[in-house]
Amino acid sequence: MNPALTRLLAIARHPLGSLPTPLTPAPVLGRAVGVPALWIKHDELIGFGFGGNKVRGLEFLLADALGKNADVMITGAGAQSNHVRATAACAAAFGMQAVAVYWGQEPAAAQGNLRLTRLVGAQTRFTGHADRGQVDDAMRIEAQQWLADGHVPYVIPRGGACALGVLGHVLAAQELLQQCIARGIAPRHVVLAVGSGTTLAGWMLGTALWGAPWTVEGVTVSRPPSEVRARVSSLIAEAAALLGVTNAVPGDEIIVHDGFIGSDYGVPSPAGNAAIVLAARTQGVFLDPTYTGKAFAGVTELARRGHWSTTAPTVFIHTGGEPALFAHGMV
């Protein structure tokens, strides 16, 4: 067995998702955008807490929290965060309180992911400021208050962006490799949305460790590419250290495509909305306005430029997020 895999399997992990998630061809959608050999890895069907690939990292984070006897999970992001919703569901399932810290003002109505987060019993806080970085300070204050009240808080960074959070996506790369071998396909590209950088870091590290044949490419939906690359490089190094391996991914191999964020993170874009409608009407696949819609808009534009292979398979990672469709008007 690969030594890195041996170490990875020895790290505490609490199963949550129904794995492996499906890998299916999407020929009609692929032809519509000029990627005939398009496949979709359906992490939106992961089967816990309304799905989404954040559940993969939470399997490791939950095990760590339980090992430390935590009784409160604290995390934060925007009001339509998939990660926050999945974390809140995780806390509910294991008898812990969840606290969600959001940037900005509290909306007039709780819709989409915010509604689901409250439905599972999470307490919610809003910083009142547009600066996303203020969430980190607010989470620290929350943790101090819960600790002073005799609780054991467990703080998870925004997006699960830490070494343990990365490990779930390292395993996802191995999962896809096994599925491709079983189906007799050899993808040339794996493409996914990039927000906190956790998913891209895990997929790149896993691709290197397992010797997968594809190139992993991210479409940023949140940050400038230079910031994304720095974050991803740091996360890869931290996760590699946990596995006892040297950093296997040089910084210049981190591919991040820009130009598809729109006006801001979490704000639907015309190109992203068009991608959502196209995927629904050609393939019956529902993308979301924050992550996968914008990422697939990137796939579409890059196909127009001749970036993707027209013969070798391209795999799009559907990271989830459909509840956000119920917070934004689409059609």
C-alpha positions in Angstrom: 0.0 0.0 0.0 1.1 3.6 -0.7 2.8 4.8 2.5 0.8 8.1 2.4 -2.4 6.2 2.1 -1.4 4.0 5.1 -0.9 7.2 7.1 -4.1 8.7 5.8 -6.2 5.7 6.8 -4.6 5.8 10.3 -6.0 9.3 10.9 -9.2 9.4 12.9 -12.2 9.8 10.5 -15.9 9.5 11.3 -17.9 8.3 8.3 -20.8 10.7 7.3 -21.2 10.5 3.5 -22.5 7.8 1.2 -19.4 7.1 -0.8 -18.3 6.8 -3.5 -20.5 9.5 -5.1 -21.6 8.8 -8.6 -19.5 9.5 -11.7 -21.8 9.9 -14.7 -21.4 11.0 -18.3 -23.0 14.2 -19.3 -23.0 14.0 -23.1 -25.9 16.4 -23.9 -24.5 19.1 -21.7 -21.0 18.4 -22.9 -22.0 18.8 -26.6 -23.8 22.0 -25.8 -20.7 23.6 -24.5 -18.1 22.0 -26.7 -16.7 19.3 -24.3 -18.1 16.1 -25.9 -16.4 13.8 -23.4 -17.8 15.5 -20.3 -18.3 13.6 -17.0 -19.7 14.8 -13.7 -18.6 13.6 -10.2 -21.7 14.1 -8.1 -20.6 15.2 -4.7 -23.9 17.0 -4.3 -25.3 13.4 -3.8 -23.0 12.7 -0.9 -26.0 11.9 1.3 -25.6 13.8 4.5 -26.8 17.3 5.6 -28.2 18.1 2.1 -25.0 16.9 0.5 -22.0 18.7 -0.9 -18.3 17.9 -0.8 -17.7 19.8 2.5 -18.9 16.6 4.1 -15.7 14.9 3.1 -13.6 17.2 5.2 -16.0 17.2 8.0 -15.5 13.4 8.4 -12.0 14.2 9.7 -12.9 17.3 11.6 -15.8 15.6 13.4 -13.5 12.8 14.5 -11.1 15.3 15.9 -13.8 17.2 17.7 -15.2 14.1 19.2 -11.7 13.1 20.3 -11.4 16.4 22.1 -14.8 16.0 23.8 -16.1 19.1 22.1 -19.8 20.0 22.7 -20.0 23.1 20.5 -19.0 23.5 16.8 -18.3 27.0 15.7 -17.7 28.0 12.1 -18.6 30.8 9.7 -18.8 32.2 6.2 -21.6 33.8 4.1 -25.3 33.2 4.7 -25.5 30.7 1.9 -22.5 28.7 2.9 -22.6 25.0 2.1 -19.8 24.4 4.7 -21.7 26.1 7.5 -24.9 24.2 6.7 -23.1 20.8 6.6 -21.3 21.6 9.8 -24.5 22.5 11.6 -26.1 19.3 10.4 -23.0 17.4 11.7 -23.3 19.0 15.1 -27.0 18.2 15.4 -26.4 14.6 14.4 -23.8 14.1 17.2 -25.5 16.0 20.0 -23.4 19.2 19.8 -24.5 22.8 19.6 -23.6 24.6 16.4 -22.8 28.3 16.1 -22.7 29.9 12.7 -21.0 33.3 12.3 -21.9 35.2 9.1 -20.5 38.3 7.6 -22.8 41.2 6.6 -26.3 42.0 7.7 -28.9 39.5 8.7 -31.3 39.1 5.8 -35.0 39.9 6.2 -35.9 36.3 5.5 -34.0 33.1 6.1 -33.8 31.2 2.8 -31.7 28.5 1.2 -28.7 27.3 3.3 -29.4 29.8 6.1 -32.8 28.4 6.6 -31.5 24.8 6.7 -28.7 25.9 9.1 -31.3 27.2 11.5 -33.6 24.3 10.9 -31.0 21.9 12.4 -30.8 24.1 15.5 -27.7 26.2 14.9 -27.4 29.6 16.6 -26.5 32.3 14.1 -24.6 35.5 14.4 -24.0 38.3 11.9 -21.0 40.6 12.1 -22.8 43.5 10.4 -19.7 44.1 8.2 -19.0 43.2 4.6 -15.3 42.3 5.5 -15.2 38.5 5.4 -12.1 38.5 7.6 -14.1 39.8 10.6 -15.8 36.4 10.8 -12.5 34.9 12.0 -12.3 37.4 14.9 -16.0 36.8 15.8 -15.5 33.0 15.9 -12.6 33.4 18.3 -14.8 35.6 20.6 -17.6 33.0 20.4 -15.2 30.3 21.4 -13.9 32.3 24.4 -17.4 32.9 25.6 -18.5 29.3 25.3 -15.3 28.2 27.0 -15.9 30.6 29.9 -19.4 29.1 30.3 -17.9 25.7 30.8 -18.2 24.3 27.3 -15.6 22.7 25.0 -15.8 24.6 21.7 -14.3 23.4 18.5 -13.6 26.1 15.9 -13.5 25.2 12.2 -12.0 27.8 9.8 -14.1 29.2 7.1 -14.7 26.6 4.4 -13.0 24.0 6.5 -9.7 25.5 5.3 -7.2 23.5 7.4 -5.1 20.4 7.0 -7.7 18.0 8.3 -10.3 19.6 6.0 -8.0 19.0 3.1 -7.7 15.2 3.7 -11.2 14.4 2.7 -10.5 15.7 -0.8 -7.3 13.8 -1.0 -9.4 10.7 -0.6 -11.8 12.0 -3.2 -9.1 12.0 -5.8 -8.4 8.3 -5.0 -12.1 7.6 -5.2 -12.3 9.1 -8.7 -9.2 7.3 -9.8 -10.7 3.9 -8.8 -14.0 4.8 -10.6 -12.1 5.8 -13.8 -10.1 2.6 -13.8 -13.3 0.6 -13.3 -14.9 2.4 -16.3 -11.8 2.3 -18.5 -11.5 6.0 -18.9 -8.5 8.3 -18.5 -9.5 11.9 -17.9 -7.2 14.6 -19.0 -8.7 17.4 -16.9 -10.5 17.6 -13.5 -12.1 21.0 -13.0 -13.8 22.4 -9.9 -14.9 25.6 -8.2 -12.4 27.3 -5.8 -13.5 29.3 -2.8 -11.5 28.8 0.4 -9.0 26.6 -1.5 -9.5 23.5 0.6 -11.0 21.4 -2.2 -8.4 22.3 -4.8 -5.6 21.7 -2.3 -6.9 18.2 -1.5 -7.5 17.3 -5.1 -4.1 18.4 -6.2 -2.3 16.7 -3.3 -4.3 13.5 -3.9 -3.6 13.6 -7.6 0.1 13.8 -7.0 0.1 11.1 -4.3 -2.0 8.6 -6.2 -0.3 9.2 -9.6 -3.6 10.1 -11.3 -3.4 10.9 -15.0 -5.3 14.2 -15.0 -4.5 17.8 -14.4 -6.6 19.5 -11.7 -7.8 23.0 -12.6 -9.8 25.4 -10.4 -12.2 28.2 -11.4 -12.1 30.9 -8.7 -15.5 32.1 -7.4 -14.2 34.1 -4.5 -10.6 35.4 -4.5 -8.0 36.7 -7.0 -5.9 33.9 -8.4 -2.7 35.0 -6.7 -4.4 34.8 -3.3 -5.9 31.4 -4.2 -2.6 29.9 -5.2 -1.0 31.1 -2.0 -3.8 29.6 0.1 -3.8 26.4 -1.8 0.0 26.0 -1.6 -0.1 26.5 2.2 -2.9 24.0 2.7 -1.2 21.4 0.6 2.0 21.8 2.7 0.0 21.5 5.9 -1.9 18.4 4.8 1.3 16.8 3.3 3.0 17.2 6.7 0.2 15.3 8.4 0.8 12.5 5.9 4.6 12.6 6.4 5.4 13.4 2.8 7.2 16.3 1.3 5.2 18.9 -0.5 4.4 17.0 -3.7 2.9 19.9 -5.6 5.1 22.8 -6.8 3.4 26.2 -6.6 3.6 26.8 -10.3 1.4 23.7 -11.0 -1.6 25.3 -9.2 -3.9 26.2 -12.0 -6.6 28.8 -11.2 -8.8 30.3 -13.9 -10.1 33.8 -13.3 -12.9 36.0 -14.8 -16.0 34.2 -13.5 -16.6 35.6 -10.1 -19.0 38.3 -11.3 -19.6 41.3 -9.1 -18.6 39.5 -5.9 -18.5 36.2 -4.1 -21.9 34.8 -3.4 -23.6 37.2 -5.8 -25.2 35.4 -8.8 -23.6 36.4 -12.1 -25.3 36.4 -15.6 -22.8 33.9 -16.9 -23.3 31.6 -13.9 -27.0 31.9 -14.2 -26.9 31.0 -17.9 -24.7 27.9 -17.0 -27.3 26.8 -14.4 -30.2 27.1 -16.9 -28.2 25.2 -19.5 -27.2 22.4 -17.2 -30.8 22.0 -16.0 -32.4 22.0 -19.5 -29.9 19.8 -21.3 -28.9 17.3 -18.6 -31.3 17.7 -15.7 -28.4 18.7 -13.5 -28.9 21.5 -10.9 -25.9 23.7 -10.3 -25.8 26.5 -7.7 -25.3 30.3 -8.1 -22.3 30.6 -5.7 -19.9 27.8 -6.8 -20.8 25.3 -9.5 -22.8 27.7 -11.7 -19.9 30.1 -11.9 -17.3 27.3 -12.3 -19.3 25.8 -15.1 -19.5 29.2 -16.8 -15.7 29.0 -16.7 -15.8 25.5 -18.3 -18.0 26.9 -21.0 -15.9 29.9 -21.8 -12.6 27.9 -21.7 -14.2 25.4 -24.1 -15.0 28.3 -26.5 -11.3 29.1 -26.4 -10.3 25.5 -27.2 -8.8 24.8 -23.7 -10.4 21.4 -23.1 -9.7 18.2 -25.0 -12.4 17.2 -27.4 -11.6 13.5 -27.1 -10.2 12.7 -23.7 -12.7 12.9 -20.8 -13.0 16.1 -18.7 -14.5 15.6 -15.2 -16.4 18.4 -13.6 -16.7 18.1 -9.8 -20.2 19.0 -8.7 -19.4 20.3 -5.2 -23.0 20.8 -4.2 -24.9 23.9 -3.1 -28.3 23.6 -4.6 -30.1 25.0 -1.5 -28.8 28.4 -2.6 -31.1 28.1 -5.6 -34.0 28.7 -3.2 -32.5 32.0 -2.0 -32.1 33.6 -5.4 -34.6 34.1 -8.3 -33.3 32.3 -11.4 -36.1 32.0 -14.1 
